Amino acid sequence: MNDNVRAIAKERIHTLFTLAEQTFHEDPAVAQRYVNIARRIAMAAKLRLPKQYRRQVCRHCKNFILPGVNCRVRTRQHREPHLVITCFNCGHHTRIPLADRKEAKTKQ
């Protein structure tokens, strides 16, 4: 039964994030509402959001971010190559490593 609940929750989260992407340009408030509902569903079902959806939510202000619209995405080469996502709502930077740490250690 628990697996059934999680499967339904994953399906609803996917649907809500798809709707958020489609409606963001017309009404960002509705898109934000969809994301808030999806996050609450994930918490209630004790699920982690899939990586692709986690990266569409600012870790600081919890707003829905769409690259090129309300966030900036840049690649940087300092130390290790990484992706920097800057939220325009709160100014928070999120850094995502591009190379696997295990691969980087074996190359050195």
C-alpha positions as CSV (number, residue, x, y, z in Angstrom):
1,M,0.0,0.0,0.0
2,N,2.8,2.4,0.8
3,D,4.4,1.9,-2.6
4,N,1.0,2.7,-4.2
5,V,0.8,6.0,-2.3
6,R,4.4,6.9,-3.3
7,A,3.6,6.1,-7.0
8,I,0.6,8.3,-6.9
9,A,2.5,11.1,-5.2
10,K,5.3,10.9,-7.8
11,E,2.7,11.2,-10.6
12,R,1.1,14.2,-9.0
13,I,4.4,15.9,-8.4
14,H,5.3,15.4,-12.0
15,T,2.0,16.8,-13.2
16,L,2.2,19.9,-10.9
17,F,5.7,20.8,-12.0
18,T,4.7,20.4,-15.7
19,L,1.7,22.7,-15.0
20,A,4.0,25.2,-13.2
21,E,6.3,25.4,-16.2
22,Q,3.4,25.9,-18.6
23,T,1.6,28.6,-16.6
24,F,4.7,30.5,-15.3
25,H,4.7,33.1,-18.1
26,E,0.9,33.8,-17.8
27,D,0.7,33.9,-14.0
28,P,3.8,33.2,-11.8
29,A,1.6,33.2,-8.6
30,V,-0.3,30.2,-9.9
31,A,2.9,28.4,-10.9
32,Q,4.3,29.1,-7.4
33,R,1.1,27.6,-5.9
34,Y,1.6,24.4,-8.0
35,V,5.1,24.1,-6.7
36,N,4.1,24.6,-3.1
37,I,1.4,21.9,-3.4
38,A,4.0,19.5,-5.0
39,R,6.4,20.1,-2.2
40,R,3.7,19.4,0.4
41,I,2.7,16.2,-1.4
42,A,6.4,15.1,-1.3
43,M,6.7,15.8,2.4
44,A,3.4,14.0,3.2
45,A,4.4,10.9,1.2
46,K,8.0,11.1,2.7
47,L,9.5,11.4,-0.8
48,R,12.4,13.4,-2.0
49,L,11.7,15.6,-5.0
50,P,13.5,14.3,-8.1
51,K,16.7,16.1,-8.9
52,Q,15.3,17.8,-11.9
53,Y,12.5,19.4,-9.8
54,R,14.7,20.1,-6.8
55,R,16.8,22.3,-9.1
56,Q,13.7,24.3,-10.1
57,V,13.1,25.4,-6.6
58,C,15.4,28.0,-4.8
59,R,16.8,26.5,-1.7
60,H,16.7,29.8,0.1
61,C,13.3,31.4,-0.7
62,K,11.6,28.2,-2.0
63,N,10.4,30.1,-5.1
64,F,9.9,28.3,-8.5
65,I,12.8,29.3,-10.7
66,L,12.9,29.0,-14.5
67,P,16.3,29.5,-16.1
68,G,16.6,32.7,-18.1
69,V,13.4,34.1,-16.7
70,N,13.9,34.6,-12.9
71,C,17.3,33.0,-12.5
72,R,20.7,33.1,-14.1
73,V,22.7,29.9,-14.9
74,R,26.5,30.0,-15.4
75,T,29.3,27.5,-15.6
76,R,32.5,28.2,-13.7
77,Q,35.9,26.6,-13.8
78,H,37.4,27.7,-10.4
79,R,38.9,24.7,-8.6
80,E,36.4,22.2,-10.0
81,P,33.9,22.9,-12.8
82,H,30.5,23.7,-11.4
83,L,27.2,25.3,-12.3
84,V,26.1,28.4,-10.5
85,I,22.3,29.2,-10.4
86,T,21.5,32.7,-9.1
87,C,17.9,33.3,-8.0
88,F,16.7,36.8,-9.0
89,N,14.1,36.8,-6.2
90,C,16.5,36.5,-3.2
91,G,19.9,36.7,-4.8
92,H,21.0,33.3,-3.4
93,H,23.7,31.3,-5.3
94,T,23.4,27.5,-5.7
95,R,26.5,25.7,-6.8
96,I,26.2,22.3,-8.4
97,P,29.4,20.3,-9.2
98,L,29.7,19.1,-12.8
99,A,32.4,16.5,-12.2
100,D,31.9,13.6,-9.9
101,R,34.1,13.9,-6.8
102,K,35.2,10.3,-7.1
103,E,36.3,10.9,-10.7
104,A,38.1,14.1,-9.8
105,K,40.1,12.4,-7.1
106,T,41.2,9.5,-9.3
107,K,42.4,11.9,-12.0
108,Q,44.8,13.7,-9.6
